[in-house]
Amino acid sequence: MEDRKIKIHFISFGILAAVAVWYAAAQFFLVPKNEMSLNSSIKTGSKVLANCEKIYELDPARLKFSEARKEVGKFQYTTVVDKLARTHGIGPSDYDIRTEAVIKRSNRQTQGATMVIKTVDMMSLTSFINEFLETWPGLEIDTLDLRSNDAEDDWKATLRFTYTVK
């Protein structure tokens, strides 16, 4: 019987020793690793915050973006594209737009269009796309294909749009 008690004490002591070793190892290896991960997250967060502050300094209107995303009037590709293209230096002879039929699914209506801009510089194209997407929240660009016209900053752009009425 006493022999059995000694075995139980040795087993209990072995278990306690294993737990103590595990706890010490966890403190030695895991806590510093978690602390390094936390420090890395803090550094990344401060970089993101600094970038957000730069964006605010350069373009404070972006904070009011959600308020400005009110659709203006009824959407028609030809009318909207003509107005925005002229505003961004893309002449009527520089592009061609083909619209598709309106498709009705459940409570939504979608309409696709393909726009080919024969010649455009990158600044005009990006400002055109930016204003287009900001003004019409139901609009998405499905594809954008850019090809160089063999001149500096002269591009041919093919855009595929889908407009969804919610």
Backbone hydrogen bonds, N-H to C=O, Kabsch-Sander energy under -0.5 kcal/mol:
donor,donor_aa,acceptor,acceptor_aa,energy
5,K,1,M,-1.8
6,I,2,E,-2.1
7,K,3,D,-1.7
8,I,4,R,-2.2
9,H,5,K,-2.5
10,F,6,I,-2.5
11,I,7,K,-2.8
12,S,8,I,-2.8
13,F,9,H,-2.8
14,G,10,F,-2.6
15,I,11,I,-2.5
16,L,12,S,-2.6
17,A,13,F,-2.5
18,A,14,G,-2.4
19,V,15,I,-2.5
20,A,16,L,-2.4
21,V,17,A,-2.5
22,W,18,A,-2.6
23,Y,19,V,-2.7
24,A,20,A,-2.4
25,A,21,V,-2.5
26,A,22,W,-2.7
27,Q,23,Y,-2.4
28,F,24,A,-2.1
29,F,25,A,-3.1
30,L,25,A,-0.5
30,L,26,A,-1.5
31,V,26,A,-1.4
33,K,29,F,-1.1
34,N,30,L,-2.6
35,E,31,V,-2.3
36,M,32,P,-2.5
37,S,33,K,-2.2
38,L,34,N,-2.3
39,N,35,E,-2.5
40,S,36,M,-2.4
41,S,37,S,-2.3
42,I,38,L,-2.3
43,K,39,N,-2.3
44,T,40,S,-2.5
45,G,41,S,-2.6
46,S,42,I,-2.2
47,K,43,K,-1.9
48,V,44,T,-2.4
49,L,45,G,-2.4
50,A,46,S,-2.1
51,N,47,K,-2.3
52,C,48,V,-2.4
53,E,49,L,-2.2
54,K,50,A,-2.0
55,I,51,N,-2.4
56,Y,52,C,-2.3
57,E,53,E,-2.3
58,L,54,K,-2.7
59,D,55,I,-3.0
62,R,59,D,-1.7
63,L,60,P,-1.3
64,K,61,A,-1.0
65,F,62,R,-1.4
68,A,64,K,-1.8
69,R,65,F,-0.9
70,K,68,A,-1.3
71,E,69,R,-0.5
73,G,71,E,-0.7
80,V,76,Q,-2.6
81,V,77,Y,-3.2
82,D,78,T,-2.0
83,K,79,T,-2.1
84,L,80,V,-2.6
85,A,81,V,-3.0
86,R,82,D,-1.9
87,T,83,K,-1.7
88,H,84,L,-1.5
89,G,86,R,-1.5
90,I,85,A,-3.2
91,G,89,G,-0.7
94,D,91,G,-1.6
95,Y,92,P,-0.7
96,D,116,V,-2.1
98,R,114,T,-2.7
100,E,112,G,-2.7
103,I,110,T,-3.3
105,R,103,I,-0.5
105,R,108,R,-2.9
108,R,105,R,-3.2
109,Q,165,V,-1.3
110,T,103,I,-2.8
111,Q,163,Y,-2.1
113,A,161,F,-1.8
114,T,98,R,-2.5
115,M,159,L,-2.9
116,V,96,D,-2.9
117,I,115,M,-0.6
117,I,157,A,-3.5
118,K,94,D,-3.5
118,K,116,V,-0.6
119,T,94,D,-0.7
120,V,155,W,-1.4
125,L,121,D,-2.2
126,T,122,M,-2.6
127,S,123,M,-2.2
128,F,124,S,-2.2
129,I,125,L,-2.7
130,N,126,T,-2.5
131,E,127,S,-2.3
132,F,128,F,-2.4
133,L,129,I,-2.5
134,E,130,N,-2.2
135,T,131,E,-2.5
136,W,132,F,-1.7
139,L,136,W,-1.9
140,E,162,T,-2.3
142,D,140,E,-0.7
142,D,160,R,-3.1
143,T,160,R,-1.2
145,D,158,T,-2.8
146,L,144,L,-0.5
147,R,156,K,-2.4
149,N,154,D,-2.8
151,A,154,D,-0.5
154,D,151,A,-1.4
155,W,120,V,-2.5
156,K,147,R,-3.2
157,A,117,I,-2.1
157,A,155,W,-0.5
158,T,145,D,-2.5
159,L,115,M,-3.1
159,L,157,A,-0.5
160,R,143,T,-2.5
161,F,113,A,-2.9
161,F,159,L,-0.6
162,T,140,E,-2.2
163,Y,111,Q,-3.0
164,T,138,G,-2.3
165,V,109,Q,-3.2
166,K,164,T,-0.6
